[in-house]
């Protein structure tokens, strides 16, 4: 059985799923062939109410005569998946044109008796320029982002306040360049809606929630709604293909601390998908996008495939045991193996972007490699943002603007960029399959206090720490070697 799409109001197909342009309602269908000469379709109309709940109403449609003897809809009735691009070549998706895959995975029968939830975790981003400084504060106040020795942890918030104030002006320029805010929330909401539709088509009825680490809707807000909805089983899916303590690890740590301190949540079985870069659906989806973009070049075989991944401080890998670098290198190898199976054997390289501060980050650095490639005579380059599944400032501004300009200045003549996966058909389907596969392994978390959390509930203590910490934070910022020396001493 395949999944086809029924447009509103006219019959049409779009890979596997299609909804109308209204974010509050959509329609998806399942197809069953009949006697090899026709097909019957059961369609489900969904409509969101004001409280964001989704109602589902089935109805049947006969497609007798539209299918060939193999039960396949004729090509004249098929439409290619629609991807909207803005003038700068950036890719976005909307609920009405997000497609989902055609494969179906059998859902365990016990899933129908549970009230299942799926929590998508992501970074978050400021939606307006006024949000930039508080967003940066939330980011740098995370001990998984700035890892201070235990002796200096009382400096976490004062240091974050100082850094966010110093970085806010430059960051605002970047967000202004892409329209005044991050599109990450909108795109993640669309991915969540598309995922819910695919799960329903696979006979799994689940509520899909979005929890952002550093901006609205915060992870805490999503968990509050999960508890309010009385979810009985939860699958947690970070939207980071590769695991890092600074991305998936930070969100998971927060999630665990909240669940373990709540009598209801601690009893909810939870399955956490820590990384999923090895999944065949993800690898093939990435290869599809790369293959498509290569065809835009006049000489595709001469294009250098340039994988640019978000960087992390080298100390995360060498001292804290972060598996991110190993997973990233394995991921690139798997993508290139898939491309090679399609007779695509282009040269490729991997570099890391978005470093901040005076400490050493994973190398090689994206900006330095671009200059080196230009000096070596590379003329055509296709940038691939491999650690991102949604468009945001690091793709739209850092890659599309800063790195593109640097590449052209360095002698690279032909520049291209693979869009983020967004709501790509095979990608959303694979995420749904991952959720279904993870559900049986869900286990409850025990109730216990997380000793790693700092108690900031005392306003007097916080004010004292903020005052004296701000002074020390400024000195530490001017002398980063002091942090390194202290860390080495305590280790």
N, C-alpha and C positions, 0 to 999 in steps of 0.2 A: 504494500500500500504506500503510495506517495502522497505528499502533501502539496496541494495546489492552491492558488490564490483566487479569490473572487473579488474583483474591484467593486466599488460602489459609485454610481449605480449600475455600471455596465460590466458585463462579464469579460474578464481578462485574467491572464495569469502573470505572475511575476516570480518565477523560480518556484517558491514553495508557499509563500505567505504574502498577502498584500492587505493593507488596510486603507481606509480612506484618509484624507489629509487632516481629519479632525482627531486631535489627540485624545478626545474623550470617548471615541468609539472606533471599532475596527471589526474586521471580519476575516476569519480564516476557515479553511475547509480541509477535509480529508477525502481522498478519492478511492473508490473501489471499482474495479473493472467488472463488467457483467457480460458473460457469454463471449468475451473477446471482441465484441462489436460496439460496445458503448461503455459508459461509465456513470456511476451514480456518485453524487457528492453530498456529504453531510457538512453543512456549513454552520459555524457558530458566530453569532453576532454578539459582540461584547460592548458594554457601555459603562463608562465610569460615572459614578455618582459624586456628589459634592464631597463626601467623606473619603473619596478615592478608592472605595471598594468597587469590584468589578463584577457585573452580572453577566451570565452566559446563557444564550438562548439558541438551541439547535434548530435547524430546518433543513430540508432536503431539496436538492436540485438535480434534475435529470440532464445528463449531457449526452444522451443517445445521438449518435451520428457525428459527434465532435471528436471521437477517438477512433484511431485506426484499429485493425484487428488485434494488435498487441495491447490495446488499452491505453495507448499513449496519445495525449492530445496533439492534434496536428500543429505543425510549426507555425502556421498562420495565426494561431490563437495565442502564441507565446510572446511574451515581452521580456527583454533583457532586464535584469535588476537595475533600478534607477539609482544613480549616485549623483548628488548635486555638488557642483564645484562653484566656488566663488571666483571672481576674476583673478585672484592671486594663485589659483590652482590648488586651494585647500579643499579637502573633502569633508563633507558633513552628511549626516543622514537624518531623516525625519521618520516618525513612526509610520507615516503613510507609505513610505518607499523602502523601509528596511525589509529585507527578505530573510527567510530562514531556510535551512537545508531540507533535503528531501528524505533523509534516512530517519527511521524510527527505531527507538530502543524500547523494549518491553519494560514497563514499569512494574516493580514488585507489587504484588497484590496488597501487602500490608500498607502500602503508601496511601491507598484510598481511604484508610480508616484513621489516618493521622491528619492533624492540621499542620501542614508543612510550610515552612518559611525558608526563603533563600535570601541571604544577606550579601549584597555586593559591597565590597570595601574598596575605597579609592582615596586618593590624596586630598581632593577638594581644591578649590581655587577661588580667588576673589571675584565677585560678580560685578563690582563697581570699583572705581579708583579709590573710593573712600575705604573700601574693604582691604586694601593692599597691606597697610601697616599692621592692623590686627591679625590678618592672615599670616604674615611673616612672623609675628610674635608667637602665634600658636605653633608654627613650624619649628622655630628655634628653641622654644620652651620644651620641646620633646626630648627627653634624655636619650632617645635612640637616634636623634639627629646630631645633637652636640653631646658627645659622651664624655662627661667630666668625671674625674676620680671622685670616689665617695666623699672625701674630705672637702671637696669644693662643690658638692651638689646644691648647696644652699645658694650658689651663684647662678643656677640655671635660669630662673626667671629674670633677674636683673640683667644678665648677659643677653638674654633673648630680647629684652626691651631695648637695650642699647643697639644691638645689631639690627633689629627691625627698623628703628628710627634712622639709622645710617643708610640702610639699603632701600628704604621705601621710595625715595625720589627716583632712583634708577629703575626700580621695578615698575613704578607707575608709568614710566616712559614706554617700557615694553608692553604693558597691558593696554596702554593708549594706542599703540601701534596695531593691535589686533582687535580694536573696536571698543576698548574701554573696560574689558573684563574677560574672565576665562569662560569658554563655552563648555567646560568639563562637566558641570552639573547637568546641563541640558542634554548633552550627549549620553551621559551615564544613565539618566532617567529614561532616555529612549532605548538604550540597551536593556535596561531592566524590563521595560514594557515588552520589547520584542522577545526577550527570554521567557517571560510569563506566557506569551502567546504560544511559543514553541512547546513549552512544558504542557500546556493545556492540550495541544495537538497530540502530544505523546501520552495523553491520558493521566498526566500528573497535575493536579490542581494545587497550586502553591501561591502564596503571597510573596512577592519579590520586593525587597527593601534595599535602599541605598544608604550607606553610612560613610561619610567623609571624615578623614582624620583631622583636618585642620580648618574646615569651614563647613557651612551649612549645606545639607543636613548632616550634623555631626553624628558620629557613631553612637553617641549616647542617646540622641533623638531617635535613631532607628531602633535601638534596643528597647527604649521606652514604648514604642509602637508595637514591637514584637511581643512584649509582655502584655500590653493592653489587648492585643488580638488573641492572646492565650495560645500562642503557637506551641505545639507539642513536640515538634522535631525540626531542627534547623540545620541547613547546610550553609557554611560560610565560604564565600568565593572571593578572594582578593583579585582585583582586576590587574594584577601584575603577573605576567607569565613566569618570571624567574623570582625566586625568593631572595629577599635581603632583609637584614634586621632593621634597616631604616625605612622599609616600605611595608611589605606584608607583616614582617615581624613586629613592627610598632603597633599596627592596627590589631593584630592578634593578641599582643600583650595587654592592650587596653581592654579588649573584649573579654579576655579571661579574667582580668581583675574585677570587672563589673559583674560577670556571671557568678564568680565564686563568692561574692559578698551579698548575693541576693538569694533568699530562700526558694523562690519560685524558679528563677533562671538556672540556679545550680542543679536543679533536677531535670532540666530540659536536655534531651540527647542532642549533641552537636557534632557535626562532622566538618572539619576544616580542611579545605583543599589548599595546601600551602604553596604549591607551584604546579604548573600544568604545561610547561614549555615543551615537554616531550610528546604531548598528545598529537596524534596524526592529523586531526582536524585543524588544529592550530598551525602545524607545520605546512600543511597543504594550502591553507588560507594565505599564509605569508608568501609562499611560493607563487600562488596565483596572482597576487598583487604585483610582485616583482616581475613576473613574466609579462604581465599586461603592460607595465610601465616601460619595460625594455623595448617593446615594439614601437614606442613613440620615437625612439632614436633612429636616425638614418642608417646607422651601422650598429645594431644591437650587440653584436658579438665583441665589439671593441669597448663596450662600456664597463667601467670599474664599478662594482657593487660595493657601496660604502655603508656598512652597518654602523650606526651611531647609537650608543646605549647611554642611559643615564649613569653617571659615575658615582662612586662612593669613596670615602677616604680609604687609603690603602691599609690603615690600621684596622679597619673593620674586618678585612680579609685575613691579614697576617696575625693580628692579636686577638680578635673576637671570634674568629672562625667562620665569618660570613661566607656562605657557599655561592654568593652571587657571581663572582668572576668565573668559576668553574661551570656554573649552570649557563651563563651567557655564552661561553665559548662552545659548550656542547650544543646549545640551541642553534648557533650559527652553523655549526657543522651539519646538523640535521637538516636545516633549510637548504644548504648547498647540496647535500646528498639528494634531496628531493628535486632540486633544479637539474642536477646532473642526470637524473633518471628521465628528464624531459629533454635531454640533449642540450642543456644550457650549461656551459663550462666557463663562464666569465671569471676574470680575476676578481678577488674580493678582499676586503680588509675590515677590521673592527677597531673602533676607537670609542672613547668615553667623553661625554660632554657635561656641561653644567657644574663644573667645579667652583667652589667658593672658598674664600679664606686662604691662609698661608700654608696649610698642611698639604701633604702629598696625597693625591687622589690616584685612582686606578689609571694606568697609562696603557697605550698612548692616548694623548689628548686629541680630541676632534680637530680643534683649530690648528694644532701643529701638524697633524697628518695631512690636512687639506693643503697646506703650504708645501709640504714635501712632495705630495702627489703632483702638484702643479710644476714643481721644479724638475720632476722626473719625466715630464712630458705627457702626463695623462690629460687627455682632451675631453673625454666624456665621462660623466660620473652620475650615478644614481644613488641618492641618499635613502637609507632605509632606517626609520626610527624603530628599532627592534624591541625596545623595552616599554613601548607605549601602545595602548590599544584604543586611545581616544586622542583627538586633537586637543592641544592646549598650548600654553605659552612656549614650551620647549620645542614644539614642532612648528607652530605658526610664526613665532618670532625668532627664536634662536636658530633653528635650522633654515626656515624659509627666507629669512632676512639676513641675519648676521653671517651664517656660514655660507650661504649662497653668494653674498657679496665678497666674502673672503676668497672663496673658490675661484670666482671669476677674476678677481684681482691677481690671483696666483697663477693664472695661465690656463685654467680649465675653461673650455669654451662652451660645452654643452652640459647643462645641469638639469637634473630631474629629481623628483622626490616621490617615494611611495607613500600613499596616504595611510593613515592609521586604520586599523581594522574596523573600528566603528560598529556598524550593524551588518557587516558582511554576512552573507547567507551561511556559508559553511562554518564561520566562526561562532555565530550565535547558536547554531545547531550543536556544535561541539561542546559549548558551554552547558547546554541543556543535558547532553549526554553525560558530561562530567558530574552534574548535580545528581542525576538519577543513579549513577554508579556509586556516588559517595554516600547516598542516603542510608543504606543498610549498616554502615560502619559507625553511625552516630552514637556517641556515648555522653553521658552527663558529666559535668564538672563538679568536683567536690567543693564544699563550702570551706574556704580558708581565706585568711587575710594575706594580701600580697605585701610582704615586708619591703619590697623594693620601692613602694610608692611613698612619696614624701607628704606628710600631713600639712596642708596649707590652710586648714580651716580656722586656725587661730589668727585673727586679724592683726593683733599686736605683734605676734612673732613674724608675720609676713611683712609688716611695715618696717620692722627693724632689719630684717634680712634684705628688704628692697633697698633701704637707705645705704647700709654699709656694703651690701653686695654690689650696688651700682658703682661705688668707688673702686672696689677691687676688680669688678668686671672690666672697667675702663683700662686699668693697669694691665690686666691679663690680655685684653685685646691688643694692646700696644706691644706686649711681650709674649707672643704665643709659645716661645721656648720654655717659659715658666710652666705652662700647662703640661707640655711634654715631659719636662723634668720631674714634675710632681707625679705624673702618671707612672713614669719609670721607677721612681722612688717607691711608690706604693705597691708596685708589682714585684 
